[in-house]
């Protein structure tokens, strides 16, 4: 949201200046973060002239840097087609759906890409053992290394679930904790998490670790090397998000051979076909409703397939071959910028 003021300056302050021919694209990564301000701040920062006219019913929704960026940019984009549709609704628009609906004809979604040179299990120095499709058996060494680091029993056949994320409302921690609680009581399974965030979620997760010391380890820290080891060491990667503009962690996990369990929302819906309904092309296990029971059912479906080793191996290979590189998305951005020039002229 910090860049939301730029389209405003281009369109209003510098419209007769050197930048008068410069078009603007405002890309929304996550509309939950908006940079709201009030009248006092608007007066002190001289922002009133940038707001919609006083008689515009949407004026009150533009008191944020994101709102101003939406209102003044030539094109608005976001990081998946599904999320672009979702944020037009009250459920996902976070109060800005009215502004977006007004500009809906210039709202476009382009899926995020992944840099496979940067995220490469064959060269990643954070891993205990590098691997690729030609030596996929080496991946098991990362699982044992992650179990050792977490102080969990080193058991090759026990399914290991992983998550590396910010611990905020968006990420589904409130439905994940009770789902894991139920799972730990019924199933031989392990879980490793790395992340920091809301103290409520940190406490709930640490309580889970205390109750199940041989099954759960919670690292409340920001450690990107540990996150990479989780991607390479876990069998199942969890993304039970309330909403997800696109998400990159599940895409990295795929490329590192972990199979995602995801909620059908935003970019997760576009990137993870459900294996349960389409075993020929599925990449993970998908649930619909934001509810613990639905997540639990998806976890159980994943665990059933995990124990069918040949089938799971085939799924891992397919996951690692999936292409979500920038080569797919970059041509769409070229078109987007040309559209912005057309809107500006």
Secondary structure as UniProt FT lines:
FT   TURN            2..3
FT   HELIX           4..8
FT   HELIX           9..13
FT   TURN            14..16
FT   HELIX           18..21
FT   STRAND          25..28
FT   TURN            31..32
FT   HELIX           39..44
FT   TURN            45..46
FT   HELIX           48..50
FT   TURN            54..55
FT   TURN            57..58
FT   HELIX           59..62
FT   HELIX           65..72
FT   STRAND          75..78
FT   HELIX           81..86
FT   TURN            87..88
FT   HELIX           90..93
FT   TURN            94..95
FT   HELIX           97..102
FT   HELIX           104..106
FT   STRAND          107..109
FT   TURN            116..118
FT   TURN            121..123
FT   TURN            125..126
FT   HELIX           133..138
FT   HELIX           139..150
FT   TURN            156..157
FT   STRAND          159..164
FT   HELIX           169..171
FT   HELIX           173..186
FT   STRAND          189..194
FT   HELIX           199..211
FT   TURN            212..215
FT   STRAND          216..219
FT   HELIX           224..233
FT   STRAND          236..239
FT   HELIX           249..255
FT   TURN            256..257
FT   STRAND          259..263
FT   HELIX           266..271
FT   TURN            275..277
FT   TURN            279..281
FT   STRAND          284..287
FT   HELIX           292..306
FT   HELIX           309..321
FT   HELIX           326..344
//
